[in-house]
C-alpha cells in the first residue's frame, strides 16, 4: 500500500545528511504520490533546498534541547510535534533515542516505523521493522539497506540532489583552481598549517582556493585565495562543482565533494575510508602513506609519504 505521508528523520550530521540523499530519492521515486517530509537540523537545511524528492523540510530545533533543561523540554516538544506531523511511514535514519522517540510520536495509527538493526540508545524499541545492516560498512550502503527493507530496488545509478549554489561574492572562476578543504572539527583529522603551506607551495603556480571553517591562521601565499569562514554551504557546492580538483580531509564537505565530482582526493589520518571515505569509486584516498582509489586493492596503492607527495600527485591529475 502506498503511504500518504512519509517522514524522514535524519537531523545531522552534514556528511550523514549527504549520505541519506540517494536513499530518499529512491523512496520518493518509488512512491511519487506520497508526501515526503524531512526533519533536519537548521544548519543543514540548505542542503535540501530545491530537492525534487522532498516535499517539505521540517526543522529540528536542536539548540533548545541542550543541557538538563533541554533534556526535560524535549519530550513535550516531541509530543507537540507529533500531533502536528503524522505519517503513515516513519523512517529513522538517525537511530538514536531522540529520533526513535520522535518517530513514535509521529507515527499515525496503523502506520509503521522502520530503522536500522544497530540502532543505539534503545531506539530500536520504537521500531516496527529493522533493516539488517550487519556487515555493511559504508554509511550510504547502510541507508540503502533501509530502502531495500521496504521492498524498493536500490539498483544504480544513485542520485545526489544537492543545490546548485552560487558563487561567493567577488569570486572569479578563472584561472582554474584546486579547492583545498584542510580543516575538520573531528579530533586529529585536520592538516597542520605547515602542511597547508607545503601543499600550496608544491602545486604553485596552480591557484589554490582554501574553503571550510577554522580558527587557524594560514600564511598568505601568492597562489592562494583564502575563503576560510567566508562561504555558505550553497557557495561551497558551487566551488566544488567548478574546481579542477578537490582535496579534503575527512569531513562533511568531503562527502559533498564526493557526491558532486570524481575529481577528489580524501585525506584520512585515523578514520576508516571503507566506512567514511568518499563513496564514489573514482575518488582517491590518502591514508598510511599510500594513495589509492576508493575500493582499490591495497597492493595497487601508490606510495605518498607526506603532503608534498600528495601535492605532486594532484598536479598530475590536472
N, C-alpha and C positions, 0 to 999 in steps of 0.2 A: 504494500500500500504506500502511495506517495505521501510523505509528511507535508502538511500545510505550512508548518513553521519549523525551521531548523535553527538552533542556537549553537554557535561555535564558541567555546571558552578557551581562549589562548591569550591571556593578557600580556605575557612577556616571555622571554626577553627579546631583544632585537633579532638576534640570529634565529631564535626559535620561531618567531613570527614569520620570518622569511621561509624557514623550513616547512611551515604549515601551508604555505600558499598553494603548492601543487595539489595537496590532498583536498583542500577546499574547492579548488577549481573542478576537480573530478566529481565531487559531490554535487555541485550546482549543475554541472553539465548532465549528470545522470537524472536529476530531478529539477529541470529548468523552471517548472511552475511553482516550486516551493519558495517561500520567502526565507532567505538565509540572512541571519544577523550574526555579527562577530563582536564579542566582548573583549576589549583590549585596553591596555594602559594608555593614558592620553599622549605620552611621549612617542608611542609607536603608531598611533592612529594615522599619521601622514603616510605610512607605508601602504595603507588600504585605500587611499584616495583614488577615485576613478576605477577601482577594481570592478570589472564587469560581472564577477561572480558573487559579490557581496551586496545585498540589497540595503543593508543599514549597518553602520558602525556604532556600537554602544561603548560607552566609556566606563572603565572600571576605575573608580577614584581611589587608587591605592594609597595615596598620601593620607587619607582620612583614617587609615587603619594601622598606623604606626604607633608603637608604644602600648602600654597597658590599656589606656583609654580607647585606643583604636581597636584593640582586640575585643574589648567589651562592646564596642559600637558596631562591629561587623555583622553579628547575627541579625540584628534588627534591620540593617541596610539590606542584607541578602533577602530577607523575607519580603520587604517592601519592593525590592527589585523583582522578585519572583512573581509578585502579584501583578506587576505591570508587563512582565515579559514571560509569557507562557509558550512553550514549544512542544511539539509532538515528538521531536527528536533532539536530544541534547548531546553534543559531542565534546567530551572533556579531553582536550589535548594537553592541558597543564598537569593534570593528575596529581594534585596536592589537596590537602584537606579543604582549603578555602574554595577551590574550583569545584570539588566534589559537592560541597555544601550548597554552593550556588546552583549547581546542576540540579540537585534535588528540589530546591525551591522553585526552579523554572520549569520543571517537567510537568506538562499538562496531564490530567487524569487519563490513564490508558497509554501514556507516552512511554518513551524509552530513553535511557541514559547509557552511553557507550564510552568507555575509557580504555586505557592500556592495562595489560596484565601486571606490569610492575609499578603501578601507581603507589605513591608513598603517603605517609601520614594518615593512613586509614581511608584515603579517598575511594578505594575500591569498594568499600561497604555501601557507597551510594549508587553503584552501577547496576544496571540490569544485564549488561553484556560487557565482556572484556576481550579486547583484541590481543591475541597471543604475540608478544614481541620477544620471546625467548630466543637468544642467539642472534638477534638483529642488532647491528652495531650503529649504523648512521641514523641520525635523527629523522632525516627525510624518509628513509625506509620504514622507520618505526611508525611515523604518522600515516604512511601509505598502508600499513598493516591494518590500521583502524578502518580505512576506506574499504579494504578487502573484506573485513569482517561484516560490512554492510551489504556484501554481495556485488560490489561495484568493481569493475575492471580497473587495474592500475597500469595497464599497458602504456608504454611511451608512445608519443612524446609527452613530456610533462610541461605544464605552463607555469611561468613565474610572473604574474601580472603586477609588476611594480610601476609606480608613477613615472611618467616621462621626465618630470622635474624641469628645472630651468637653470640657466647659467647664474653663477654668483655675480653680484653687481660688479661691473667693470672688467670681468674676466674675458680674456681673448683666447679663442680656441686654438689659434696658430701662434707659434710653431707647435708641432706635435710634442706631447709630454708623457712622461711616466708619472702615474699617480702613486704616491707613496703614503701608506697609512701605517705609521710606525709605532703608535702607542695604543695600549689597551688598558681597560680598567682591571682586567684579570691579573692577579699577582704573578709576576715573573714572565709575563707574555710579551712585554714591550721591548723594543730595541733601545739601546742606550743612545744618548745624544751623540756620542762619539761614533757609534755605528751609523747613525743617520748621516753624519758629515762624511764618513768614509764612502757610503753608498753614493751620495750625491756627487762627490768629487770623482769617483771612479767612472760614473756614467757621463760626466761632463764631456762635451758641451751640450749633451741632451738636456732638455728642460725637465725639471722635476717639480711637481706640484705636491706640497705636503697638505694632507687633509686629516680630519679627525678631531678628537678632543684631548687636550693635555695641558698641564701646568708647566711642562718642561719648556725651557728656553733653548731654541735651536739657532745656532750661529748662521748669520746671513752669508749666503754664497751666491756667486753671480748667476748660476744656472737654476736657482731655487726660487719658487714662488710659494710663500708661506701662507696657507689658508687655514692653519690650525685654529679651531674655535671660531671659525668665520663662515661655516656652511651649515645649512639645514639638511635634513635627510633627502629632501627633494633635489637640492643642489648637488649633494654628494652623488645621487643616482645619475644626474646629468653628467657630472665629471667622469664617472666610471664608464659610461657609455661611449664617451668620446676619447678616452685615453688610449694611447698607443699600446700601453701595457700597465697593469696594476700590480703593485707589490704591497701586501698587507700582512700584518701579524694576525694571529688567531683572534677574531673579533666579529661582532655583528656586521660591521661594514665589509669585512671579507666575504661574508655569506651573501650580502647584496651583490658584491662583485661577481661571485660565482654564479649567481642567478642571471647576470646580465652579459657576461663576457667569458670567452675561453682564454683570453689573454691575461692570465692571472698566475701569480706565484704567492703561495701562502706560507708564512713563516711560523713554525711550531717549535717552541722550546721544550715544554714538558707535556703538552696536550697531545692526544692521540688523533692523528689525521683520519684514521678509519672511522672514528666516531664524530669528530667535529671539524674535519677538513672540508675543503671545497667538494661539493657533490659532483660537480662537472668533471668528467674523466679526463678532459684535455688540460685541465689546470695542473700547475706544478706545485710541488710541496718541497720545502727545505726543512729537514729535521736530522739531527745527529750527524751533521757534516755531509749529508747526501741530498742530491736533487733527484726527484723522480716525479712522474706524472701520477696523479691520484689513481690508486688501484693497480699501479705497475708493480711487477715483482721486484723485490729488494735487490736481486742480483743485477738488475738492469739500471740501478741508480748510478748517477754521476757524482763524483766527489766534488764537494764545495766546502772547504774547511772553515771559511769565515765570510763575513758580509761582503768583503771585497770580491771574493769568488762569485758570490750571488750576483753582485752588480755586473761583473763581466759577463756572466751568463745572460742576464737580462738584455744586455746590449746586443747579444747575438740574436735575440728574438724580435728585434725592432725591424 
